Amino acid sequence: MSHSLRPASLRVQVGLFTAIRLAVNTSTRMIYPFLAVFARGMGVDLASISLVLTVRALMGALSPLLAPIADRRGRKTSMLLGLGIFTVSAALVAIWPSYTTFFIAVVLGYLGIYVYLPAMQAYLGDSVAYQQRGQVLAITELGWSVSFIMGMPLAAFLIARYGWQAPFPLAAAGAFLMMGLVTWLVPFIPASHGAVSGSLKNFWRALAAPSVMAALALSLTFTCANEVVNVVFGVWMEDSFNLKIAALGAASAVIGFSELGAEGLSAWLVDRLGKERAVTIGLSGNALVALTLPWLGRSLVGATVGLGLFYLTFEFAIVCSLPLMTEILPSARATLMGLNVAVFSLGRALGAWLAPQFYAWGFWANALAAVGFDLLAMLALSRIKIGKGNEDLSAAMIEQER
């Protein structure tokens, strides 16, 4: 059952959710550009920092275990739990700055985000009609790109002026403030009567629906398409132009603004075009850009423009897919969104493993692999159905198993 919100209330809540995404994503993304700075500040080598990132990435596999909390206990409960975990993790570094607390903060903070995010997306799925849901979810995704464009300069200023640990007290205070605002502005909506008690039952309910499996296949394949290029683009540009710092600096700026442009386009177009058509356009555009990347890569400007378009089309596809995901199995929305997050992590891991193997043949192999994964994603998209039929089929398949 949908719980309608007054437009003013909805605008305030969406603004709050976008601000939360900006704050937590800044903390997540700042590790990469300041990797060496963190290592020097804590007196450890880069391998030690890489270990932190590896363990953090594994947290994605735990999200399906945590996301069902929002289906059983309510969306607000899960959002507050996730933000609480994030607040405590950042506060640890603020109080006791060390490699140990940094390790705990980065890993637990990521876990907190994985508790919060599916619950927030499921809450909007409950509260906003499907016809308008794409725009609302796309607006919240602006926090991802703006965290790169605005959050990184702020983090750089704080680190340069006050030391490597300086962003963490601000992150803890900001997350604590956000918890208060969520408590105040977001109503508590009890779990749906159709929700299944027990995480494992929710998993089986979700995985029993063929459309859910098709949706997860969609997320896996187009994430692989992005990652087989993402992992090697820096090496490719260095090999091609021998201008590592300049090239990567330009590419990073272009990527940030490409993500912002994609999220803006998604907010404008996804509900107008229809979710399936919008995702198809994004995947088709991504495949076409991937085909042209080796040719565009003959010049630094061409390579940078090509990468910008590649990230724009990918981000457009991924943002447009989110409202589609929220309507496949409404009684287990948070569980499905948690599974989706885990599949994104799996797709990144698989793409990262395949990327250097393709690159041994040349960058053209990575580009062709991206095209192939995009085509598989479009095939998976064609198998997705939304509506009550998924609930009925899922329940029937579980009953048959019994």
C-alpha positions in Angstrom: 0.0 0.0 0.0 1.3 3.4 -0.9 1.5 6.1 1.8 1.1 9.4 0.1 2.9 12.5 1.3 2.0 16.2 0.9 4.2 17.8 -1.8 5.9 20.2 0.7 6.7 17.3 3.0 8.1 15.2 0.2 10.3 18.0 -1.0 11.8 18.5 2.4 12.4 14.7 2.8 14.0 14.4 -0.6 16.2 17.3 0.2 17.3 15.7 3.4 18.0 12.3 1.7 20.1 14.1 -0.9 22.1 15.9 1.7 22.7 12.6 3.6 24.0 11.0 0.3 26.3 14.0 -0.2 27.7 13.7 3.4 28.2 10.0 3.5 29.5 9.7 -0.1 32.1 12.4 0.5 33.5 10.3 3.4 33.4 7.2 1.2 35.0 8.7 -1.9 37.7 10.8 -0.3 39.8 7.8 0.4 40.8 7.4 -3.2 42.3 10.8 -4.1 44.0 11.1 -0.7 45.2 7.6 -0.4 48.9 8.5 0.0 48.0 11.4 2.4 46.2 9.1 4.7 49.0 6.5 4.5 51.7 9.2 5.4 49.6 10.7 8.2 49.2 7.3 9.9 52.7 6.1 9.2 51.7 3.1 7.2 52.3 1.9 3.7 49.9 2.0 0.8 49.4 -1.8 1.1 47.9 -1.2 4.5 45.4 1.3 3.1 44.6 -1.0 0.3 43.7 -3.7 2.8 41.2 -1.3 4.3 39.6 -0.8 0.9 39.5 -4.5 0.2 37.7 -5.3 3.5 35.4 -2.3 2.9 34.5 -3.7 -0.5 33.6 -7.1 1.1 30.9 -5.3 3.2 28.8 -5.2 0.0 28.3 -8.9 0.4 26.7 -8.3 3.8 24.0 -5.9 2.6 21.4 -8.6 1.8 21.7 -9.7 5.5 21.0 -6.2 6.8 18.5 -4.7 4.3 15.6 -6.9 5.4 15.6 -5.0 8.7 13.7 -2.3 6.9 11.1 -4.8 5.6 10.5 -6.2 9.1 11.1 -3.2 11.4 10.2 -0.3 9.2 12.1 2.0 6.9 12.8 4.7 9.5 14.3 2.3 12.0 16.7 1.0 9.4 17.7 4.5 8.2 18.4 5.6 11.8 20.4 2.4 12.5 22.5 2.9 9.4 23.2 6.6 10.2 24.0 5.6 13.8 26.6 3.1 12.7 28.1 5.7 10.4 28.2 8.4 13.2 29.9 6.1 15.7 32.5 4.9 13.1 33.5 8.5 12.2 33.5 9.6 15.8 36.1 6.8 16.6 38.7 8.5 14.4 37.8 12.0 15.7 38.4 10.9 19.2 41.3 8.4 18.7 43.0 9.0 15.4 45.0 5.9 14.4 45.3 3.3 11.8 43.2 0.9 13.8 40.3 3.4 14.3 40.6 4.4 10.6 40.3 0.8 9.6 37.2 0.4 11.8 35.7 3.7 10.7 36.0 3.0 6.9 34.7 -0.5 7.2 31.8 0.2 9.6 30.9 3.4 7.9 30.4 1.5 4.6 28.3 -1.0 6.5 26.2 1.8 7.9 25.6 3.2 4.4 24.5 -0.3 3.2 21.9 -0.4 6.1 20.7 3.2 5.3 20.5 3.2 1.5 18.1 0.3 0.8 15.8 1.6 3.5 15.7 5.1 2.1 15.1 3.8 -1.4 12.4 1.5 -0.2 10.8 4.4 1.8 10.5 6.5 -1.4 9.2 3.4 -3.2 6.4 3.2 -0.5 5.7 6.9 -0.5 5.9 8.0 -4.2 3.7 6.8 -7.0 5.6 4.7 -9.6 4.9 7.3 -12.3 6.9 10.0 -10.4 9.3 7.8 -8.5 12.1 8.0 -11.1 12.5 11.7 -10.7 12.6 11.6 -6.9 15.2 8.8 -6.7 17.3 10.5 -9.3 17.4 13.7 -7.2 18.7 11.8 -4.2 21.4 10.3 -6.4 22.7 13.9 -7.0 24.5 13.4 -3.7 26.8 10.9 -5.4 28.2 13.3 -8.0 28.1 16.4 -5.9 30.1 14.7 -3.3 32.9 14.4 -5.8 32.6 18.0 -7.2 32.1 19.8 -3.8 33.0 17.3 -1.2 36.6 16.6 -2.4 37.7 20.2 -2.3 36.3 20.6 1.2 38.1 17.4 2.3 41.3 18.7 0.7 41.1 22.0 2.5 40.5 20.3 5.9 43.3 17.8 5.5 45.8 20.5 4.3 45.0 22.8 7.2 44.3 20.4 10.1 45.7 17.0 9.2 44.5 13.7 7.7 41.9 13.1 10.5 40.2 16.5 10.0 37.2 15.3 7.9 36.1 12.7 10.4 34.8 15.0 13.2 32.8 17.0 10.6 31.5 13.7 9.2 30.4 12.5 12.7 28.8 15.8 13.6 27.0 15.9 10.2 25.7 12.4 10.4 24.5 13.0 14.0 22.6 16.1 12.8 21.1 14.0 10.0 19.9 11.4 12.5 18.0 14.1 14.3 16.5 15.4 11.1 15.4 12.0 10.0 13.8 11.4 13.5 11.9 14.7 13.2 11.0 14.8 9.5 10.4 11.2 8.5 7.3 9.5 9.8 7.4 5.9 11.1 5.5 3.6 8.8 5.0 0.0 10.1 6.2 -2.9 8.0 3.9 -4.0 5.3 1.4 -6.7 6.1 2.8 -8.6 3.1 6.3 -8.6 4.4 7.8 -11.9 5.4 9.4 -12.2 8.8 12.9 -13.6 8.8 15.8 -12.6 6.5 16.1 -16.0 4.8 12.4 -16.1 4.0 12.6 -12.7 2.5 15.6 -13.8 0.4 13.7 -16.8 -0.9 10.7 -14.7 -1.6 12.8 -12.3 -3.7 14.9 -14.9 -5.5 11.9 -17.1 -6.3 10.6 -14.4 -8.7 12.1 -14.7 -12.2 11.8 -10.9 -12.7 14.0 -10.4 -9.6 16.7 -12.7 -11.1 16.5 -10.8 -14.4 16.8 -7.5 -12.5 19.9 -8.7 -10.6 21.4 -10.0 -13.9 20.8 -6.5 -15.3 22.7 -4.8 -12.5 25.5 -7.4 -12.6 26.2 -7.1 -16.3 26.0 -3.3 -16.8 28.3 -2.9 -13.7 30.8 -5.2 -15.3 30.5 -3.2 -18.5 31.5 0.0 -16.6 34.2 -1.7 -14.5 36.2 -3.3 -17.3 36.8 0.2 -18.6 36.9 2.0 -15.2 39.8 -0.1 -13.9 42.2 0.5 -16.8 41.3 3.9 -18.1 44.1 5.5 -16.0 46.7 3.0 -17.3 45.3 3.5 -20.8 45.7 7.2 -20.7 49.1 7.0 -19.2 50.3 4.5 -21.8 48.7 6.7 -24.6 49.8 10.2 -23.5 52.5 9.8 -20.8 50.7 12.6 -19.0 49.5 10.7 -15.9 48.8 13.6 -13.5 47.3 16.0 -16.1 45.3 13.3 -17.9 43.9 11.8 -14.8 43.1 15.2 -13.2 41.2 16.2 -16.3 39.4 12.8 -16.5 38.4 13.0 -12.8 36.8 16.4 -13.3 35.0 15.2 -16.4 33.8 12.1 -14.7 32.4 14.1 -11.8 30.5 16.5 -14.0 29.3 13.6 -16.3 27.8 11.9 -13.2 26.1 15.1 -12.3 24.8 15.6 -15.8 23.5 12.0 -15.9 21.6 12.4 -12.7 20.1 15.6 -13.9 19.0 14.0 -17.2 17.6 11.0 -15.3 15.5 13.3 -13.0 14.2 15.1 -16.1 13.6 12.1 -18.5 13.1 8.8 -16.6 9.4 9.2 -15.8 8.7 10.9 -19.2 10.3 8.2 -21.2 9.3 5.3 -19.0 11.8 3.4 -16.8 12.5 0.4 -19.2 12.9 2.7 -22.2 15.2 5.1 -20.3 17.5 2.2 -19.2 17.6 0.8 -22.7 18.7 4.2 -24.0 21.4 4.4 -21.4 22.7 1.0 -22.1 22.6 1.5 -25.9 24.4 4.8 -25.6 27.0 3.2 -23.3 27.7 0.4 -25.8 28.0 2.9 -28.7 30.4 5.1 -26.7 32.5 2.1 -25.7 32.8 1.1 -29.4 34.2 4.6 -30.2 36.6 4.9 -27.3 39.6 3.3 -29.0 39.2 5.7 -31.9 38.6 8.7 -29.7 41.6 7.7 -27.7 43.9 8.9 -30.4 44.0 12.3 -28.7 43.9 13.4 -25.0 40.9 15.6 -25.7 39.1 12.8 -27.5 39.8 10.2 -24.8 38.6 12.6 -22.1 35.4 13.4 -23.9 34.8 9.7 -24.6 35.3 8.8 -21.0 32.9 11.6 -20.0 30.2 10.2 -22.3 30.9 6.7 -21.2 30.3 7.6 -17.5 27.3 9.8 -18.4 25.5 6.9 -20.2 26.4 4.4 -17.5 25.2 6.7 -14.7 22.0 7.5 -16.6 21.3 3.7 -17.0 22.0 2.9 -13.3 19.9 5.8 -11.9 17.0 5.0 -14.2 17.1 1.4 -13.1 16.5 2.2 -9.5 12.8 3.1 -9.7 12.3 0.0 -11.8 13.9 -2.1 -9.0 11.6 -0.7 -6.4 8.4 -1.9 -8.1 9.4 -5.5 -8.9 8.5 -6.9 -5.5 6.9 -4.2 -3.3 6.5 -6.4 -0.2 10.2 -7.0 -0.1 11.5 -3.7 -1.5 14.4 -3.2 1.0 15.5 -6.8 0.7 15.6 -6.5 -3.1 17.4 -3.1 -3.0 20.0 -4.7 -0.6 20.5 -7.6 -3.0 20.9 -5.0 -5.7 23.7 -3.3 -3.8 25.4 -6.7 -3.2 25.2 -7.4 -7.0 26.7 -4.0 -7.8 29.7 -5.0 -5.5 29.9 -8.4 -7.2 29.8 -6.8 -10.7 32.6 -4.4 -9.7 34.7 -7.3 -8.4 34.1 -9.4 -11.5 34.8 -6.4 -13.8 38.0 -5.5 -11.9 39.2 -9.1 -12.2 38.5 -9.3 -16.0 39.8 -5.8 -16.9 43.5 -6.4 -16.8 43.1 -9.7 -18.6 41.3 -8.0 -21.5 43.8 -5.1 -21.4 46.6 -7.6 -22.1 45.1 -7.7 -25.6 44.8 -4.0 -25.9 42.2 -1.4 -24.8 40.0 -2.3 -27.7 39.4 -5.7 -26.0 38.1 -3.8 -22.9 35.8 -1.7 -25.1 34.4 -4.8 -26.8 33.9 -6.5 -23.5 31.9 -3.5 -22.3 29.7 -3.7 -25.4 29.1 -7.4 -24.8 28.1 -6.8 -21.1 25.8 -4.0 -22.2 24.1 -6.3 -24.7 23.6 -9.0 -22.0 22.1 -6.3 -19.7 19.6 -5.3 -22.4 18.6 -9.0 -22.7 18.1 -9.2 -18.9 16.1 -6.0 -19.0 13.7 -7.5 -21.6 12.8 -10.3 -19.1 11.8 -7.9 -16.3 8.1 -7.6 -15.5 6.6 -5.4 -12.8 3.4 -5.7 -10.9 1.5 -8.0 -8.6 2.2 -11.0 -10.7 5.7 -11.3 -9.2 4.3 -11.4 -5.7 1.8 -14.2 -6.7 4.5 -16.2 -8.6 7.0 -15.8 -5.8 4.5 -17.1 -3.2 3.4 -20.0 -5.4 7.0 -21.1 -6.0 7.8 -21.0 -2.2 4.7 -23.0 -1.4 5.7 -25.6 -4.1 9.1 -25.9 -2.5 7.4 -26.7 0.8 
